[in-house]
């Protein structure tokens, strides 16, 4: 049987951690940009266990996104971070 292609976005947990794709969607860029910013040390991240180096599966915490965005005070805050702040 052929599986139907999934449509629609997965629900993002506002508490994180986030994938590079989810962060890219929040920031309005492509995942490669987020990967590059991580590799350059501009966005803090961690690799999932068993994955190392540039090709590992990166995860970015809310604090990591906040740390990056603090360098750009005029950049609009992603809605998901506003939701997260409201639940604290």
C-alpha positions as CSV (number, residue, x, y, z in Angstrom):
1,X,0.0,0.0,0.0
2,X,1.3,3.5,-0.9
3,X,1.6,5.9,2.0
4,X,0.0,9.3,1.5
5,X,2.4,12.2,1.6
6,X,2.0,14.2,4.8
7,X,0.8,17.7,4.4
8,X,0.9,20.5,6.9
9,X,3.5,21.3,9.5
10,X,4.2,19.3,12.6
11,X,3.3,21.0,15.8
12,X,6.3,22.6,17.4
13,X,6.7,22.2,21.2
14,X,7.3,25.8,22.4
15,X,9.6,24.6,25.1
16,X,12.1,23.1,22.5
17,X,14.5,21.8,21.8
18,X,14.2,22.7,18.1
19,X,15.6,21.3,14.9
20,X,17.5,23.5,12.5
21,X,14.5,23.3,10.2
22,X,12.2,24.5,12.9
23,X,14.5,27.4,13.8
24,X,14.8,28.3,10.2
25,X,11.0,28.5,9.9
26,X,10.9,30.7,13.0
27,X,13.6,33.1,11.7
28,X,12.4,33.2,8.1
29,X,15.5,31.6,6.6
30,X,16.6,28.2,5.2
31,X,17.9,25.4,7.3
32,X,21.4,25.7,5.7
33,X,21.7,29.2,7.1
34,X,20.9,27.9,10.6
35,X,23.4,25.1,10.2
36,X,26.1,27.6,9.1
37,X,25.3,29.9,12.1
38,X,25.6,27.0,14.4
39,X,28.9,25.8,12.9
40,X,30.2,29.4,13.1
41,X,29.3,29.5,16.8
42,X,26.7,32.2,16.5
43,X,23.8,29.9,17.6
44,X,24.5,27.6,20.6
45,X,23.4,24.0,19.9
46,X,24.1,20.4,20.8
47,X,24.3,17.2,18.8
48,X,22.1,14.2,19.5
49,X,23.9,11.3,21.0
50,X,25.7,9.2,18.4
51,X,26.1,12.0,16.0
52,X,29.3,14.1,15.9
53,X,30.8,16.9,13.7
54,X,29.2,19.1,11.2
55,X,26.9,16.3,10.0
56,X,25.3,15.6,13.4
57,X,21.6,16.2,14.1
58,X,21.7,19.5,15.8
59,X,19.2,20.7,18.5
60,X,18.8,24.2,19.6
61,X,17.2,25.3,22.9
62,X,15.0,28.3,23.5
63,X,18.0,29.8,25.4
64,X,20.2,29.3,22.3
65,X,17.7,31.1,20.1
66,X,17.3,33.9,22.7
67,X,21.1,34.2,23.0
68,X,21.4,34.6,19.2
69,X,18.5,37.1,18.9
70,X,19.9,39.2,21.8
71,X,22.5,40.4,19.3
72,X,19.8,41.8,17.1
73,X,17.3,43.7,19.3
74,X,15.3,45.1,16.3
75,X,14.7,41.6,14.9
76,X,11.0,40.6,15.4
77,X,10.6,37.8,18.0
78,X,9.2,34.5,16.7
79,X,5.7,33.9,17.9
80,X,6.7,30.5,19.4
81,X,9.1,32.3,21.7
82,X,6.4,34.8,22.8
83,X,4.2,31.8,23.6
84,X,7.0,30.2,25.6
85,X,7.6,33.4,27.6
86,X,3.9,33.5,28.5
87,X,4.0,30.0,30.0
88,X,7.0,30.7,32.3
